[in-house]
Amino acid sequence: MELDDRTEQAHFAAQGTLGRMDNYYRWILRNFGPRVGRRVWDAGAGVGHVTALLAAQAELVVATEFTERNLEALRARFAGVPNVVVEFCDLTAPAALELARYELDTIVTLDVLEHLEDDAAALARYHEILRPGGALLIKVPAHPFLYGTVDEASLHFRRYEKRELREKLERAGFRVEMLRPMNAAATLPYFFKGRVLKKRSNFSGTIDQGRVGLYNRLMPWLERVERLVPPPFGLSLVAAGRKS
């Protein structure tokens, strides 16, 4: 995946916005229940929002990124943190297989697969790297009908249907333990911004900066509602696959 400097800067700025929404990342991880193990690969770690949460409970977190700007941010953030290792990783390259040396029992990959033209190859690589019995924990954008200018600005190749994601996981060798939608409340705003207003910015770039704190406070309430009444749709899909 090639990124020009302008696109990389926009992506980096978006991560700064999302960093103020820690309740959102906690919600994502709680979807996976007790499946997060002791030796974790945060594949596509961004600037480390999820890495920090994982490091609080894991023996080892390997945080990998593709862009130098993100790698610099990760190295600065986790300098001196003994259980976090930061590495460059291109999931499309055979060298990614070298990560197997860390004997990983969990791979967390959030909003990564949609950026890869050959997502099936990435899933196969995850399967090869992961220890037997390990868990692959995924979040991807849902519903192809939502695909619009916001996805284009975010460099998404696709949005996923449940059946498609299940089939791709199974084809890669994973047993699907959990697959469900998440964040139903954000679906309509996303549709409006990407399909009606046709905004040419990633979704984080369309968020009112003055309301980020409010959105963060709302996240635990949205999580409770979806736990009580599981929604039939959502802006994202979360899934857990197990390597037999």
N, C-alpha and C positions, 0 to 999 in steps of 0.2 A: 504494500500500500504506500503510494507516494503522497507526501504532503508538502504543499508549498508553504512558505513562511507565514503568509496571511491566515491560511486555514489552521496551521498549527497554533498560532497565537490565539485564534478564536476558540479553539478546543481547550487550550490551556486556561483561558479566561473563564470558560464555562465551568471548569472544574473548581475554580475559586468560588463561584456562586454556589455550586452544589456542596462545597465544603462547609457552608453555613447551615446545611440541612442534615445534621448528623442523625436525627431521628429517622430519616429516610433510609439511610444505610443500615441502621439497626433493624428496621422493619424488614429489609431485604434478607439479612442474615437470619432473622428469626423464622423466616419461611422454611429454612432448611433444617430446623430443629436441631437434634443432637448429632447431625452428620458431619459437622466440622471436626476434623481429627487433630492430631498433634504436629504433623509435618505438612504444612500447607503451601501450595503455590498460588499466589495471587497473580493470575495471568491477565495482564492488561491492567496494572495497578493504578494507572493515572498518576496522581500526586500523593496517593497513599491514604485516602480517607478510610477505605475498607481495610487496608493493611494494618493500620493502627488498631482497629477493633480486633482483628485476627491475632495480632501480636500479644494482646492482653490475655489470650487464653491458650495460645499454641506454643509448643516447644521451639518450632522453627517456622518462619514465614519467608518464602522466597518471592520477592516482589520483582516482577519483570515488566519492562516497557520497551517500546519501539522507538520513541522519539527522544532526542538528546535533551530537550527541554524538560520533559517529564523525568528522565533519569537524573538530571541535576537536582530537581526538586526532591526526588525520593532519597538521593544520597544525603542531601542537606537535612532532611526531616529525620532520617533514621541513623544519622551518624552517632556512633556510640551506643546504639540499641543492639545488644548482643544476639538477640534471637531473630533479627531481620537481616536478610541478605538481598542486596539490590543487584540485578543483572539485566543486561540487554537481552532481548529475545525477539526474533522474527519467527512467528509461528509457521510461516510458509517455507522456512529453510530447514534442511536436515539437521543443522547444528542444534536446533531446539531439543533434539533427543538427548543431548548431553545433560539436561536437567534431571534425568532419571537417576543420576548419581546421588541426589538428595533423598532418595527413597521416600517419595511423597505419598501420603495416604489420602490427601484431599487436594482437589484443584477447584479454585473459585474463579470463575470467569464471567464477569458482569458487563454486559453491553459491549461485547467484543466480536462475537461471531458474525454479526450483521455487517461488520466492516471488512470482512474477508470474502473475496470472490469465491474461493473454494472452501466453504465452511466444512464440508465433509472431510477434506484432508486434515483440517485442524482437529476435528473430533477424533479422527483415527490416530493422530499424533498424541492427543491427550490420553487416549486409551493405552497407547504403547508406553508412555512415560509413567503413568500411574501404577502404583503397587497393586497386586491382586487384592481384591476386597475393598479397594479404595473408592472414594466418592467423587463424582464430578458434579459441581454445583453451578448452575447456569442461570443467567437472566438475559433475556433478549426482548426486543420490541415486538409487539403483537399486532396481528390483523393487517394483511396486505392492503385492504381498502383505505387504511389511514395513510398510506405512503404518499408523500407530497413534497413540497419545497423544503420543509424542515428536515426531512430525511435526506434529501439531496445535499443540503448544506452540511449535514452531519456525516456525509460520505457513507451512507447506508446503501448496501446492495439490495437489501430486502427487509421486510417485516415477516414474522412467522405465524403460521397457523399451528394449532396444537398438534394436529395429525402429522404435519410436516416435521416438526421438531422431534416428536416421538420416533418417527420412522428413521430420521437421521441419527438419533442417538442409538437406536437398536442396530442399525446398519453398521455403526462403528464398534459394536460389541458391548454396549452398555445395557443393563437391565434397568428400566425406568421405574423408579420408586415413587416419584412425585412429579406431577406436572399440572400447573394451575395458573390462572390469570391473577394479576396483581394490579392495584392502583386504578380501579374503575373510574374514580372521580376525575382523573386527568385526561380521560379519553376524549370527551367533548371539547375541552380547550385545545387539545392537540389537533383535533380534526379542524377546528375553526381556524387555527393559526396556519396550518399547513395546506389545507385544501380550499379554504374560503378566502382568507386574507393573503394566502400564498407568501408568507414571510420567508425571506431567504437568510435564515439564521438557524443555528442549532437551537433546540428547545430551551436550553438554559439561557441562551441569549435573549429569548423573548420574555423571560420572567421579569416582572416588576421588582427591581432591586429593593424597593422600600417595603415589599411584602414578603421577602424571603423568611424573615423571622416568624411571621404569622403562619406561613405554609409549614415551617418546621414544627410549630406548636400544634398544627392540625394533624400531622402525620400519625401520632399515637391513636388519635380518635378514628382516623380512617382505617388504621390497622385493626382496631377493636371491632368496627363495623364489619369488615371483611372476614374477620374470624368468626363472628356470630352468624353472618349471612354471606357465605361464599359467593362472590359475583360470577355471572356467566361470561363476563368479558373483562378486559382490563388493558391498560396501556402497554403492559409488559406480560411476559410469561416467565415464570420461574420453574426450574426443573432440577431434579436430582437423579443422576444415573449411577449405577454401581457396576464396577468391573468385577466380573465373576472370578 
